[in-house]
Amino acid sequence: MNNFKLPNQLIMSLIQNYVVSKYLQSQFLMEKLPNTLQNLHELKFVDFIKELNKSNKKFRMDATIKNG
């Protein structure tokens, strides 16, 4: 049996990324986060906010088209 262990920092980063992703999906009613937001740990805060706004606008446009 392989006793492969992940470093605690990596585990915490993965958990935080998952929690934040689920939170964003619930708050902005997105079915799936875009790839750029799924990798939010790689973004600077300013870029994260820009991507979030861009995704939110796209989602609202798509919802309007579906419901329209």
PDB file with one MODEL, atoms N, CA, C and O in Angstrom:
MODEL        1
ATOM      1  N   MET A   1       0.838  -1.182   0.000  1.00  0.00           N
ATOM      2  CA  MET A   1       0.000   0.000   0.000  1.00  0.00           C
ATOM      3  C   MET A   1       0.885   1.249   0.000  1.00  0.00           C
ATOM      4  O   MET A   1       1.908   1.299   0.683  1.00  0.00           O
ATOM      5  N   ASN A   2       0.484   2.232  -0.760  1.00  0.00           N
ATOM      6  CA  ASN A   2       1.240   3.473  -0.877  1.00  0.00           C
ATOM      7  C   ASN A   2       0.811   4.435   0.231  1.00  0.00           C
ATOM      8  O   ASN A   2      -0.378   4.724   0.366  1.00  0.00           O
ATOM      9  N   ASN A   3       1.738   4.924   1.005  1.00  0.00           N
ATOM     10  CA  ASN A   3       1.445   5.875   2.074  1.00  0.00           C
ATOM     11  C   ASN A   3       1.759   7.292   1.618  1.00  0.00           C
ATOM     12  O   ASN A   3       2.620   7.960   2.189  1.00  0.00           O
ATOM     13  N   PHE A   4       1.066   7.739   0.602  1.00  0.00           N
ATOM     14  CA  PHE A   4       1.274   9.066   0.054  1.00  0.00           C
ATOM     15  C   PHE A   4       0.539  10.079   0.924  1.00  0.00           C
ATOM     16  O   PHE A   4      -0.658   9.935   1.171  1.00  0.00           O
ATOM     17  N   LYS A   5       1.252  11.102   1.388  1.00  0.00           N
ATOM     18  CA  LYS A   5       0.637  12.123   2.231  1.00  0.00           C
ATOM     19  C   LYS A   5       0.785  13.482   1.569  1.00  0.00           C
ATOM     20  O   LYS A   5       1.844  13.826   1.043  1.00  0.00           O
ATOM     21  N   LEU A   6      -0.288  14.238   1.605  1.00  0.00           N
ATOM     22  CA  LEU A   6      -0.252  15.598   1.094  1.00  0.00           C
ATOM     23  C   LEU A   6       0.171  16.548   2.219  1.00  0.00           C
ATOM     24  O   LEU A   6      -0.211  16.351   3.372  1.00  0.00           O
ATOM     25  N   PRO A   7       0.943  17.557   1.894  1.00  0.00           N
ATOM     26  CA  PRO A   7       1.307  18.541   2.910  1.00  0.00           C
ATOM     27  C   PRO A   7       0.055  19.260   3.425  1.00  0.00           C
ATOM     28  O   PRO A   7      -0.884  19.510   2.669  1.00  0.00           O
ATOM     29  N   ASN A   8       0.056  19.583   4.701  1.00  0.00           N
ATOM     30  CA  ASN A   8      -1.097  20.246   5.310  1.00  0.00           C
ATOM     31  C   ASN A   8      -1.476  21.539   4.594  1.00  0.00           C
ATOM     32  O   ASN A   8      -2.659  21.845   4.446  1.00  0.00           O
ATOM     33  N   GLN A   9      -0.491  22.283   4.158  1.00  0.00           N
ATOM     34  CA  GLN A   9      -0.766  23.547   3.469  1.00  0.00           C
ATOM     35  C   GLN A   9      -1.539  23.301   2.174  1.00  0.00           C
ATOM     36  O   GLN A   9      -2.458  24.056   1.856  1.00  0.00           O
ATOM     37  N   LEU A  10      -1.188  22.275   1.435  1.00  0.00           N
ATOM     38  CA  LEU A  10      -1.890  21.944   0.199  1.00  0.00           C
ATOM     39  C   LEU A  10      -3.317  21.507   0.497  1.00  0.00           C
ATOM     40  O   LEU A  10      -4.248  21.906  -0.203  1.00  0.00           O
ATOM     41  N   ILE A  11      -3.490  20.698   1.520  1.00  0.00           N
ATOM     42  CA  ILE A  11      -4.836  20.252   1.898  1.00  0.00           C
ATOM     43  C   ILE A  11      -5.702  21.443   2.280  1.00  0.00           C
ATOM     44  O   ILE A  11      -6.848  21.538   1.840  1.00  0.00           O
ATOM     45  N   MET A  12      -5.177  22.343   3.086  1.00  0.00           N
ATOM     46  CA  MET A  12      -5.940  23.533   3.491  1.00  0.00           C
ATOM     47  C   MET A  12      -6.274  24.409   2.290  1.00  0.00           C
ATOM     48  O   MET A  12      -7.374  24.956   2.212  1.00  0.00           O
ATOM     49  N   SER A  13      -5.356  24.545   1.373  1.00  0.00           N
ATOM     50  CA  SER A  13      -5.595  25.337   0.177  1.00  0.00           C
ATOM     51  C   SER A  13      -6.720  24.732  -0.661  1.00  0.00           C
ATOM     52  O   SER A  13      -7.585  25.455  -1.157  1.00  0.00           O
ATOM     53  N   LEU A  14      -6.709  23.423  -0.819  1.00  0.00           N
ATOM     54  CA  LEU A  14      -7.764  22.748  -1.582  1.00  0.00           C
ATOM     55  C   LEU A  14      -9.122  22.901  -0.913  1.00  0.00           C
ATOM     56  O   LEU A  14     -10.126  23.138  -1.584  1.00  0.00           O
ATOM     57  N   ILE A  15      -9.154  22.766   0.393  1.00  0.00           N
ATOM     58  CA  ILE A  15     -10.411  22.913   1.133  1.00  0.00           C
ATOM     59  C   ILE A  15     -10.935  24.336   1.007  1.00  0.00           C
ATOM     60  O   ILE A  15     -12.121  24.541   0.749  1.00  0.00           O
ATOM     61  N   GLN A  16     -10.062  25.317   1.188  1.00  0.00           N
ATOM     62  CA  GLN A  16     -10.476  26.714   1.079  1.00  0.00           C
ATOM     63  C   GLN A  16     -10.994  27.019  -0.318  1.00  0.00           C
ATOM     64  O   GLN A  16     -12.004  27.705  -0.474  1.00  0.00           O
ATOM     65  N   ASN A  17     -10.310  26.515  -1.323  1.00  0.00           N
ATOM     66  CA  ASN A  17     -10.719  26.743  -2.702  1.00  0.00           C
ATOM     67  C   ASN A  17     -12.110  26.152  -2.937  1.00  0.00           C
ATOM     68  O   ASN A  17     -12.954  26.788  -3.568  1.00  0.00           O
ATOM     69  N   TYR A  18     -12.347  24.956  -2.442  1.00  0.00           N
ATOM     70  CA  TYR A  18     -13.648  24.298  -2.590  1.00  0.00           C
ATOM     71  C   TYR A  18     -14.744  25.089  -1.881  1.00  0.00           C
ATOM     72  O   TYR A  18     -15.811  25.319  -2.451  1.00  0.00           O
ATOM     73  N   VAL A  19     -14.489  25.502  -0.654  1.00  0.00           N
ATOM     74  CA  VAL A  19     -15.481  26.237   0.130  1.00  0.00           C
ATOM     75  C   VAL A  19     -15.813  27.570  -0.542  1.00  0.00           C
ATOM     76  O   VAL A  19     -16.983  27.930  -0.676  1.00  0.00           O
ATOM     77  N   VAL A  20     -14.795  28.286  -0.955  1.00  0.00           N
ATOM     78  CA  VAL A  20     -15.024  29.583  -1.612  1.00  0.00           C
ATOM     79  C   VAL A  20     -15.772  29.383  -2.930  1.00  0.00           C
ATOM     80  O   VAL A  20     -16.662  30.169  -3.255  1.00  0.00           O
ATOM     81  N   SER A  21     -15.430  28.353  -3.686  1.00  0.00           N
ATOM     82  CA  SER A  21     -16.117  28.074  -4.951  1.00  0.00           C
ATOM     83  C   SER A  21     -17.592  27.807  -4.725  1.00  0.00           C
ATOM     84  O   SER A  21     -18.439  28.349  -5.434  1.00  0.00           O
ATOM     85  N   LYS A  22     -17.905  26.973  -3.741  1.00  0.00           N
ATOM     86  CA  LYS A  22     -19.309  26.657  -3.428  1.00  0.00           C
ATOM     87  C   LYS A  22     -20.053  27.901  -2.948  1.00  0.00           C
ATOM     88  O   LYS A  22     -21.217  28.103  -3.294  1.00  0.00           O
ATOM     89  N   TYR A  23     -19.388  28.726  -2.160  1.00  0.00           N
ATOM     90  CA  TYR A  23     -20.008  29.957  -1.683  1.00  0.00           C
ATOM     91  C   TYR A  23     -20.338  30.890  -2.851  1.00  0.00           C
ATOM     92  O   TYR A  23     -21.443  31.428  -2.928  1.00  0.00           O
ATOM     93  N   LEU A  24     -19.383  31.076  -3.751  1.00  0.00           N
ATOM     94  CA  LEU A  24     -19.613  31.949  -4.905  1.00  0.00           C
ATOM     95  C   LEU A  24     -20.740  31.418  -5.772  1.00  0.00           C
ATOM     96  O   LEU A  24     -21.582  32.186  -6.240  1.00  0.00           O
ATOM     97  N   GLN A  25     -20.761  30.109  -5.989  1.00  0.00           N
ATOM     98  CA  GLN A  25     -21.832  29.524  -6.799  1.00  0.00           C
ATOM     99  C   GLN A  25     -23.187  29.790  -6.156  1.00  0.00           C
ATOM    100  O   GLN A  25     -24.146  30.113  -6.857  1.00  0.00           O
ATOM    101  N   SER A  26     -23.281  29.662  -4.853  1.00  0.00           N
ATOM    102  CA  SER A  26     -24.571  29.864  -4.187  1.00  0.00           C
ATOM    103  C   SER A  26     -24.974  31.334  -4.172  1.00  0.00           C
ATOM    104  O   SER A  26     -26.154  31.645  -4.337  1.00  0.00           O
ATOM    105  N   GLN A  27     -24.031  32.235  -3.981  1.00  0.00           N
ATOM    106  CA  GLN A  27     -24.347  33.652  -3.913  1.00  0.00           C
ATOM    107  C   GLN A  27     -24.706  34.248  -5.270  1.00  0.00           C
ATOM    108  O   GLN A  27     -25.539  35.150  -5.357  1.00  0.00           O
ATOM    109  N   PHE A  28     -24.083  33.747  -6.317  1.00  0.00           N
ATOM    110  CA  PHE A  28     -24.321  34.288  -7.651  1.00  0.00           C
ATOM    111  C   PHE A  28     -25.154  33.349  -8.508  1.00  0.00           C
ATOM    112  O   PHE A  28     -25.310  33.567  -9.710  1.00  0.00           O
ATOM    113  N   LEU A  29     -25.688  32.303  -7.886  1.00  0.00           N
ATOM    114  CA  LEU A  29     -26.580  31.349  -8.547  1.00  0.00           C
ATOM    115  C   LEU A  29     -25.993  30.798  -9.845  1.00  0.00           C
ATOM    116  O   LEU A  29     -26.692  30.672 -10.850  1.00  0.00           O
ATOM    117  N   MET A  30     -24.715  30.476  -9.810  1.00  0.00           N
ATOM    118  CA  MET A  30     -24.047  29.919 -10.976  1.00  0.00           C
ATOM    119  C   MET A  30     -24.068  28.398 -10.884  1.00  0.00           C
ATOM    120  O   MET A  30     -23.866  27.832  -9.809  1.00  0.00           O
ATOM    121  N   GLU A  31     -24.310  27.746 -12.000  1.00  0.00           N
ATOM    122  CA  GLU A  31     -24.261  26.295 -12.011  1.00  0.00           C
ATOM    123  C   GLU A  31     -22.828  25.805 -11.881  1.00  0.00           C
ATOM    124  O   GLU A  31     -22.552  24.829 -11.184  1.00  0.00           O
ATOM    125  N   LYS A  32     -21.931  26.485 -12.553  1.00  0.00           N
ATOM    126  CA  LYS A  32     -20.519  26.102 -12.533  1.00  0.00           C
ATOM    127  C   LYS A  32     -19.682  27.361 -12.614  1.00  0.00           C
ATOM    128  O   LYS A  32     -20.007  28.284 -13.361  1.00  0.00           O
ATOM    129  N   LEU A  33     -18.623  27.398 -11.859  1.00  0.00           N
ATOM    130  CA  LEU A  33     -17.719  28.543 -11.929  1.00  0.00           C
ATOM    131  C   LEU A  33     -16.835  28.433 -13.154  1.00  0.00           C
ATOM    132  O   LEU A  33     -16.410  27.336 -13.514  1.00  0.00           O
ATOM    133  N   PRO A  34     -16.550  29.558 -13.802  1.00  0.00           N
ATOM    134  CA  PRO A  34     -15.598  29.540 -14.916  1.00  0.00           C
ATOM    135  C   PRO A  34     -14.215  29.083 -14.428  1.00  0.00           C
ATOM    136  O   PRO A  34     -13.899  29.194 -13.244  1.00  0.00           O
ATOM    137  N   ASN A  35     -13.421  28.582 -15.330  1.00  0.00           N
ATOM    138  CA  ASN A  35     -12.088  28.085 -14.978  1.00  0.00           C
ATOM    139  C   ASN A  35     -11.244  29.135 -14.267  1.00  0.00           C
ATOM    140  O   ASN A  35     -10.492  28.808 -13.349  1.00  0.00           O
ATOM    141  N   THR A  36     -11.361  30.380 -14.679  1.00  0.00           N
ATOM    142  CA  THR A  36     -10.547  31.423 -14.052  1.00  0.00           C
ATOM    143  C   THR A  36     -10.894  31.567 -12.574  1.00  0.00           C
ATOM    144  O   THR A  36     -10.011  31.825 -11.756  1.00  0.00           O
ATOM    145  N   LEU A  37     -12.165  31.405 -12.223  1.00  0.00           N
ATOM    146  CA  LEU A  37     -12.554  31.510 -10.821  1.00  0.00           C
ATOM    147  C   LEU A  37     -12.309  30.217 -10.064  1.00  0.00           C
ATOM    148  O   LEU A  37     -12.156  30.234  -8.842  1.00  0.00           O
ATOM    149  N   GLN A  38     -12.271  29.114 -10.761  1.00  0.00           N
ATOM    150  CA  GLN A  38     -11.946  27.852 -10.093  1.00  0.00           C
ATOM    151  C   GLN A  38     -10.496  27.868  -9.625  1.00  0.00           C
ATOM    152  O   GLN A  38     -10.139  27.202  -8.653  1.00  0.00           O
ATOM    153  N   ASN A  39      -9.676  28.626 -10.318  1.00  0.00           N
ATOM    154  CA  ASN A  39      -8.260  28.758  -9.952  1.00  0.00           C
ATOM    155  C   ASN A  39      -8.018  30.074  -9.238  1.00  0.00           C
ATOM    156  O   ASN A  39      -7.010  30.739  -9.476  1.00  0.00           O
ATOM    157  N   LEU A  40      -8.927  30.446  -8.373  1.00  0.00           N
ATOM    158  CA  LEU A  40      -8.855  31.759  -7.739  1.00  0.00           C
ATOM    159  C   LEU A  40      -7.611  31.952  -6.889  1.00  0.00           C
ATOM    160  O   LEU A  40      -7.191  33.087  -6.667  1.00  0.00           O
ATOM    161  N   HIS A  41      -7.024  30.887  -6.418  1.00  0.00           N
ATOM    162  CA  HIS A  41      -5.804  31.011  -5.627  1.00  0.00           C
ATOM    163  C   HIS A  41      -4.628  31.532  -6.449  1.00  0.00           C
ATOM    164  O   HIS A  41      -3.616  31.957  -5.892  1.00  0.00           O
ATOM    165  N   GLU A  42      -4.762  31.497  -7.770  1.00  0.00           N
ATOM    166  CA  GLU A  42      -3.700  31.983  -8.650  1.00  0.00           C
ATOM    167  C   GLU A  42      -3.889  33.452  -9.024  1.00  0.00           C
ATOM    168  O   GLU A  42      -3.005  34.060  -9.628  1.00  0.00           O
ATOM    169  N   LEU A  43      -5.036  34.020  -8.666  1.00  0.00           N
ATOM    170  CA  LEU A  43      -5.358  35.393  -9.062  1.00  0.00           C
ATOM    171  C   LEU A  43      -5.011  36.392  -7.967  1.00  0.00           C
ATOM    172  O   LEU A  43      -5.080  36.093  -6.775  1.00  0.00           O
ATOM    173  N   LYS A  44      -4.639  37.575  -8.405  1.00  0.00           N
ATOM    174  CA  LYS A  44      -4.540  38.692  -7.466  1.00  0.00           C
ATOM    175  C   LYS A  44      -5.968  39.105  -7.146  1.00  0.00           C
ATOM    176  O   LYS A  44      -6.888  38.821  -7.913  1.00  0.00           O
ATOM    177  N   PHE A  45      -6.155  39.773  -6.019  1.00  0.00           N
ATOM    178  CA  PHE A  45      -7.503  40.133  -5.593  1.00  0.00           C
ATOM    179  C   PHE A  45      -8.212  40.993  -6.636  1.00  0.00           C
ATOM    180  O   PHE A  45      -9.390  40.775  -6.919  1.00  0.00           O
ATOM    181  N   VAL A  46      -7.514  41.954  -7.203  1.00  0.00           N
ATOM    182  CA  VAL A  46      -8.101  42.844  -8.215  1.00  0.00           C
ATOM    183  C   VAL A  46      -8.580  42.031  -9.419  1.00  0.00           C
ATOM    184  O   VAL A  46      -9.678  42.259  -9.927  1.00  0.00           O
ATOM    185  N   ASP A  47      -7.762  41.091  -9.872  1.00  0.00           N
ATOM    186  CA  ASP A  47      -8.140  40.254 -11.007  1.00  0.00           C
ATOM    187  C   ASP A  47      -9.298  39.329 -10.653  1.00  0.00           C
ATOM    188  O   ASP A  47     -10.160  39.055 -11.487  1.00  0.00           O
ATOM    189  N   PHE A  48      -9.315  38.850  -9.409  1.00  0.00           N
ATOM    190  CA  PHE A  48     -10.413  38.016  -8.943  1.00  0.00           C
ATOM    191  C   PHE A  48     -11.739  38.774  -9.023  1.00  0.00           C
ATOM    192  O   PHE A  48     -12.732  38.233  -9.510  1.00  0.00           O
ATOM    193  N   ILE A  49     -11.761  40.014  -8.552  1.00  0.00           N
ATOM    194  CA  ILE A  49     -12.975  40.833  -8.583  1.00  0.00           C
ATOM    195  C   ILE A  49     -13.408  41.091 -10.023  1.00  0.00           C
ATOM    196  O   ILE A  49     -14.601  41.039 -10.322  1.00  0.00           O
ATOM    197  N   LYS A  50     -12.469  41.367 -10.912  1.00  0.00           N
ATOM    198  CA  LYS A  50     -12.797  41.586 -12.330  1.00  0.00           C
ATOM    199  C   LYS A  50     -13.438  40.336 -12.925  1.00  0.00           C
ATOM    200  O   LYS A  50     -14.453  40.431 -13.614  1.00  0.00           O
ATOM    201  N   GLU A  51     -12.859  39.173 -12.667  1.00  0.00           N
ATOM    202  CA  GLU A  51     -13.405  37.916 -13.198  1.00  0.00           C
ATOM    203  C   GLU A  51     -14.771  37.616 -12.608  1.00  0.00           C
ATOM    204  O   GLU A  51     -15.657  37.123 -13.306  1.00  0.00           O
ATOM    205  N   LEU A  52     -14.944  37.908 -11.335  1.00  0.00           N
ATOM    206  CA  LEU A  52     -16.232  37.691 -10.684  1.00  0.00           C
ATOM    207  C   LEU A  52     -17.305  38.576 -11.302  1.00  0.00           C
ATOM    208  O   LEU A  52     -18.412  38.111 -11.575  1.00  0.00           O
ATOM    209  N   ASN A  53     -16.990  39.834 -11.523  1.00  0.00           N
ATOM    210  CA  ASN A  53     -17.946  40.751 -12.161  1.00  0.00           C
ATOM    211  C   ASN A  53     -18.264  40.316 -13.585  1.00  0.00           C
ATOM    212  O   ASN A  53     -19.419  40.359 -14.008  1.00  0.00           O
ATOM    213  N   LYS A  54     -17.251  39.902 -14.315  1.00  0.00           N
ATOM    214  CA  LYS A  54     -17.444  39.443 -15.688  1.00  0.00           C
ATOM    215  C   LYS A  54     -18.355  38.214 -15.715  1.00  0.00           C
ATOM    216  O   LYS A  54     -19.265  38.132 -16.540  1.00  0.00           O
ATOM    217  N   SER A  55     -18.114  37.278 -14.830  1.00  0.00           N
ATOM    218  CA  SER A  55     -18.915  36.057 -14.767  1.00  0.00           C
ATOM    219  C   SER A  55     -20.345  36.356 -14.352  1.00  0.00           C
ATOM    220  O   SER A  55     -21.287  35.766 -14.879  1.00  0.00           O
ATOM    221  N   ASN A  56     -20.504  37.266 -13.414  1.00  0.00           N
ATOM    222  CA  ASN A  56     -21.838  37.623 -12.945  1.00  0.00           C
ATOM    223  C   ASN A  56     -22.642  38.281 -14.063  1.00  0.00           C
ATOM    224  O   ASN A  56     -23.828  37.988 -14.221  1.00  0.00           O
ATOM    225  N   LYS A  57     -22.021  39.159 -14.836  1.00  0.00           N
ATOM    226  CA  LYS A  57     -22.709  39.795 -15.966  1.00  0.00           C
ATOM    227  C   LYS A  57     -23.117  38.756 -17.000  1.00  0.00           C
ATOM    228  O   LYS A  57     -24.233  38.797 -17.518  1.00  0.00           O
ATOM    229  N   LYS A  58     -22.220  37.831 -17.299  1.00  0.00           N
ATOM    230  CA  LYS A  58     -22.516  36.784 -18.274  1.00  0.00           C
ATOM    231  C   LYS A  58     -23.665  35.905 -17.777  1.00  0.00           C
ATOM    232  O   LYS A  58     -24.562  35.556 -18.543  1.00  0.00           O
ATOM    233  N   PHE A  59     -23.632  35.551 -16.491  1.00  0.00           N
ATOM    234  CA  PHE A  59     -24.688  34.721 -15.932  1.00  0.00           C
ATOM    235  C   PHE A  59     -26.037  35.424 -16.015  1.00  0.00           C
ATOM    236  O   PHE A  59     -27.036  34.808 -16.387  1.00  0.00           O
ATOM    237  N   ARG A  60     -26.074  36.718 -15.669  1.00  0.00           N
ATOM    238  CA  ARG A  60     -27.341  37.461 -15.728  1.00  0.00           C
ATOM    239  C   ARG A  60     -27.854  37.547 -17.156  1.00  0.00           C
ATOM    240  O   ARG A  60     -29.058  37.446 -17.388  1.00  0.00           O
ATOM    241  N   MET A  61     -26.948  37.734 -18.119  1.00  0.00           N
ATOM    242  CA  MET A  61     -27.351  37.784 -19.519  1.00  0.00           C
ATOM    243  C   MET A  61     -27.930  36.440 -19.949  1.00  0.00           C
ATOM    244  O   MET A  61     -28.980  36.399 -20.590  1.00  0.00           O
ATOM    245  N   ASP A  62     -27.259  35.337 -19.605  1.00  0.00           N
ATOM    246  CA  ASP A  62     -27.731  34.010 -19.950  1.00  0.00           C
ATOM    247  C   ASP A  62     -29.083  33.719 -19.302  1.00  0.00           C
ATOM    248  O   ASP A  62     -29.952  33.122 -19.938  1.00  0.00           O
ATOM    249  N   ALA A  63     -29.275  34.128 -18.051  1.00  0.00           N
ATOM    250  CA  ALA A  63     -30.538  33.888 -17.350  1.00  0.00           C
ATOM    251  C   ALA A  63     -31.653  34.687 -18.003  1.00  0.00           C
ATOM    252  O   ALA A  63     -32.780  34.204 -18.103  1.00  0.00           O
ATOM    253  N   THR A  64     -31.357  35.901 -18.448  1.00  0.00           N
ATOM    254  CA  THR A  64     -32.367  36.737 -19.110  1.00  0.00           C
ATOM    255  C   THR A  64     -32.786  36.098 -20.420  1.00  0.00           C
ATOM    256  O   THR A  64     -33.971  36.097 -20.755  1.00  0.00           O
ATOM    257  N   ILE A  65     -31.843  35.561 -21.162  1.00  0.00           N
ATOM    258  CA  ILE A  65     -32.144  34.923 -22.438  1.00  0.00           C
ATOM    259  C   ILE A  65     -32.994  33.674 -22.208  1.00  0.00           C
ATOM    260  O   ILE A  65     -33.958  33.445 -22.939  1.00  0.00           O
ATOM    261  N   LYS A  66     -32.650  32.865 -21.204  1.00  0.00           N
ATOM    262  CA  LYS A  66     -33.409  31.644 -20.913  1.00  0.00           C
ATOM    263  C   LYS A  66     -34.826  31.957 -20.454  1.00  0.00           C
ATOM    264  O   LYS A  66     -35.774  31.270 -20.836  1.00  0.00           O
ATOM    265  N   ASN A  67     -34.970  32.991 -19.639  1.00  0.00           N
ATOM    266  CA  ASN A  67     -36.275  33.335 -19.070  1.00  0.00           C
ATOM    267  C   ASN A  67     -37.068  34.292 -19.953  1.00  0.00           C
ATOM    268  O   ASN A  67     -38.273  34.464 -19.771  1.00  0.00           O
ATOM    269  N   GLY A  68     -36.393  34.903 -20.897  1.00  0.00           N
ATOM    270  CA  GLY A  68     -36.970  35.970 -21.693  1.00  0.00           C
ATOM    271  C   GLY A  68     -37.900  35.550 -22.705  1.00  0.00           C
ATOM    272  O   GLY A  68     -38.441  36.384 -23.430  1.00  0.00           O
TER     273      GLY A  68
ENDMDL
END
